[in-house]
Every structure is written in structure tokens, then in C-alpha cells.
Amino acid sequence: MDWEFIQKNWRNAIEILILTIGIYQIYRAFKATRGARILVGLVVILVGLTGLLQLFKFQVITWIVTRAMLVLLVMLPVIFQPEIRMALARVGSSRWLDWLLRNDSRQIDLLESVNEAVVMLSKKRIGALFAFERNISLKPQQETGVTLNAVFSPELAMSVFFPKSPLHDGGMILADERVTAAACVFPVSQRELADRSTGLRHRAAMGLTEETDAVCVVVSEETGAISISKDGLMERNLGEDAFRERMAEIFLSNMDIDEKSVSEKLGTESRRAGTGDGDLDAD
Ligand SMILES: Nc1ncnc2c1ncn2[C@@H]1O[C@H](COP(=O)(O)OP(=O)(O)OP(=O)(O)O)[C@@H](O)[C@H]1O
């Protein structure tokens, strides 16, 4: 490799690198979504069709396919609207931007109340589903439930999810440090899950986090197990400490270390004052 070769080709190398990173990032953003399969299907059909047309040189079909591709190009943003929204939201919620848009202490307080509520629900084996709105609005899901617009408290969560309460069926949505609605219906994940026993509450959490950047917390009615769903994936059977740590990681990752230690302290104190009466069970 001589100097002249490098001088001639360095632009190409950078271009290839940018394209590779770009394509990989698009693949990563789409990977966990339902649109991924449609996209792979479309690419396979297009590559196959183009290969065949090059081989046989059918003029009329080539003309039709070229025009159809243009129409498809216009349709793509419509077909992939949820995936595109999610991909953009992921860019928007990257750690760098989070760092710029710091959280305040209200979020620490809310998180502590949520942790306390979830642990209480788990110990009493009361099934619950919480969704935390982030960058993508959960307005469509809110409209399926009952608007509350209330300050969150563990007592409110217990009352809402208490069996036979009028609002216990469905999920509670939290946005801007408030409870916006309860008894909301979330989209149920259609993914083939290895574990066929996964019930509707857990599937609804995964469905919502597949389609939006929300984070869901599920308390199993059957076992009391606590799970967190993010990006369409489910972290199951988190013990009390693991759950608190994971929540802090997700929601407070952009905070200063001393702010975090304040919240950890709060967590320890409220754990000592916990009102639950049983141990967590695994699924
Ligand atoms: N689409 C949905 N959106 C929100 N909540 C839902 C949805 N579908 C079901 N649920 C809630 O899940 C409850 C049924 O849970 P199911 O027993 O099927 O789930 P599960 O994941 O096995 O949970 P558990 O471990 O608590 O039994 C319903 O009573 C309802 O409150």
C-alpha cells in the first residue's frame, strides 16, 4: 500500500465506514421490532427480483417493478411509522442527550414511591402493570383507559390494582411524574415466545415496549414476581434489590453520582420501613 493509494482512496474508506455504521445502526434500531421481518422480506424479494430481471431482461416487468419501487419508497415511512418513531426516540434518548437534559429530584421521589408500591404489590401478590412514558407519547394507550392525572403514591397504586377495584384491569400510565391514566389496554406482543406460559399482562408489557420507548413494570398476580420490560424484552423475576438497582440504572443513569447515592439511601430507608408480609417467589 503506497502513499498515493491512500491519498486516492481515504475518502472511499471513510464513506464505507460511515455506510457500515449507518446500516448497522438501522438494523439495530429495527431488530427488536415487528417491522424487522417485513423489512427483511422486502429486501429479499427486491434482491431476488432484480437478479432475475437482470438475467432475463424482461422489459415490461422491469418497467413495472421500477415504478412499483418508487411507490414503495413513498409507502415505507407509512408502513414503518412505529419503528421509525421508535428509532428516532432511541437516538433522542441516548445517554449523551440524557446527560444534557438532566433529571431533577422529583424523578428520584417518584421512582422511590414506585419502587415502594411495586414491592408492596409483589408481597401481597396483587397483579399490576405500570408503563412509564419516555419520549414517545402514550396518548393512544391513555385514551383506552380512565384519565386520572393524579400524584403517584404507593397507596394510590394499591387502590387501583386491588382486585375487584373498578380500575384494576389493565395498565397504569405514568408520565411527567404523574399518573395520567389507569385501566389502559396496551398492544399485546405477537412475538412467538419460547415460554408459552407467558400470560397477557406480561405480553402487554412487551407489546408496548416493542412499539414505543416506554418502560413497563409487571407484578405477577400468580407469583408476585417483578419483571421489567424495555425495548420489547423482559427481565423476569427480579428480586427486590435487583429491581431497585435496575430501575435506578434505567431512569437515573444520567444523574450525578451524589444524586444517585441520595436515591440509594432513600431506597434502603424505605426498604427498612417496608410494610409487606411475604417473600418474593420465582415464576
Ligand atoms: N392488552 C392488555 N393491556 C393491559 N393489561 C392487560 C392486557 N391484557 C391483559 N391485561 C391484564 O392482565 C390480566 C390478565 O393477566 P394474565 O393472568 O393473563 O397474565 P400473566 O402475564 O400470566 O400475569 P399473572 O402472572 O399476573 O397471572 C388482566 O386481568 C388484565 O388486567
The ligand as an SDF file (V2000), in Angstrom:
LIG
                    3D

 31 33  0  0  0  0  0  0  0  0999 V2000
  -53.7320   -5.7610   26.4720 N   0  0  0  0  0  0  0  0  0  0  0  0
  -53.6580   -5.5710   27.7940 C   0  0  0  0  0  0  0  0  0  0  0  0
  -53.2860   -4.3640   28.2680 N   0  0  0  0  0  0  0  0  0  0  0  0
  -53.2050   -4.1480   29.5970 C   0  0  0  0  0  0  0  0  0  0  0  0
  -53.4490   -5.0910   30.5300 N   0  0  0  0  0  0  0  0  0  0  0  0
  -53.8280   -6.2890   30.1150 C   0  0  0  0  0  0  0  0  0  0  0  0
  -53.9290   -6.6050   28.7270 C   0  0  0  0  0  0  0  0  0  0  0  0
  -54.3130   -7.8930   28.6050 N   0  0  0  0  0  0  0  0  0  0  0  0
  -54.4390   -8.3570   29.8610 C   0  0  0  0  0  0  0  0  0  0  0  0
  -54.1390   -7.4190   30.7720 N   0  0  0  0  0  0  0  0  0  0  0  0
  -54.1550   -7.5470   32.2480 C   0  0  0  0  0  0  0  0  0  0  0  0
  -53.6190   -8.8170   32.5580 O   0  0  0  0  0  0  0  0  0  0  0  0
  -54.5440   -9.5480   33.3520 C   0  0  0  0  0  0  0  0  0  0  0  0
  -54.5070  -10.9940   32.9540 C   0  0  0  0  0  0  0  0  0  0  0  0
  -53.2770  -11.4290   33.1920 O   0  0  0  0  0  0  0  0  0  0  0  0
  -52.7990  -12.9200   32.8450 P   0  0  0  0  0  0  0  0  0  0  0  0
  -53.0700  -13.7750   34.0430 O   0  0  0  0  0  0  0  0  0  0  0  0
  -53.2670  -13.3670   31.5150 O   0  0  0  0  0  0  0  0  0  0  0  0
  -51.2870  -12.5290   32.6660 O   0  0  0  0  0  0  0  0  0  0  0  0
  -49.9500  -13.0420   33.2970 P   0  0  0  0  0  0  0  0  0  0  0  0
  -48.8940  -12.3620   32.4730 O   0  0  0  0  0  0  0  0  0  0  0  0
  -49.9430  -14.5240   33.4460 O   0  0  0  0  0  0  0  0  0  0  0  0
  -49.9470  -12.3540   34.7090 O   0  0  0  0  0  0  0  0  0  0  0  0
  -50.0640  -13.0060   36.1630 P   0  0  0  0  0  0  0  0  0  0  0  0
  -48.7100  -13.6020   36.4320 O   0  0  0  0  0  0  0  0  0  0  0  0
  -50.3650  -11.8110   36.9880 O   0  0  0  0  0  0  0  0  0  0  0  0
  -51.1760  -14.0180   36.1150 O   0  0  0  0  0  0  0  0  0  0  0  0
  -55.8890   -8.9430   33.0370 C   0  0  0  0  0  0  0  0  0  0  0  0
  -56.7490   -9.0580   34.1430 O   0  0  0  0  0  0  0  0  0  0  0  0
  -55.5690   -7.5040   32.7550 C   0  0  0  0  0  0  0  0  0  0  0  0
  -55.5690   -6.7420   33.9520 O   0  0  0  0  0  0  0  0  0  0  0  0
  1  2  1  0
  2  3  1  0
  2  7  2  0
  3  4  2  0
  4  5  1  0
  5  6  2  0
  6  7  1  0
  6 10  1  0
  7  8  1  0
  8  9  2  0
  9 10  1  0
 10 11  1  0
 11 12  1  0
 11 30  1  0
 12 13  1  0
 13 14  1  0
 13 28  1  0
 14 15  1  0
 15 16  1  0
 16 17  2  0
 16 18  1  0
 16 19  1  0
 19 20  1  0
 20 21  2  0
 20 22  1  0
 20 23  1  0
 23 24  1  0
 24 25  2  0
 24 26  1  0
 24 27  1  0
 28 29  1  0
 28 30  1  0
 30 31  1  0
M  END
$$$$
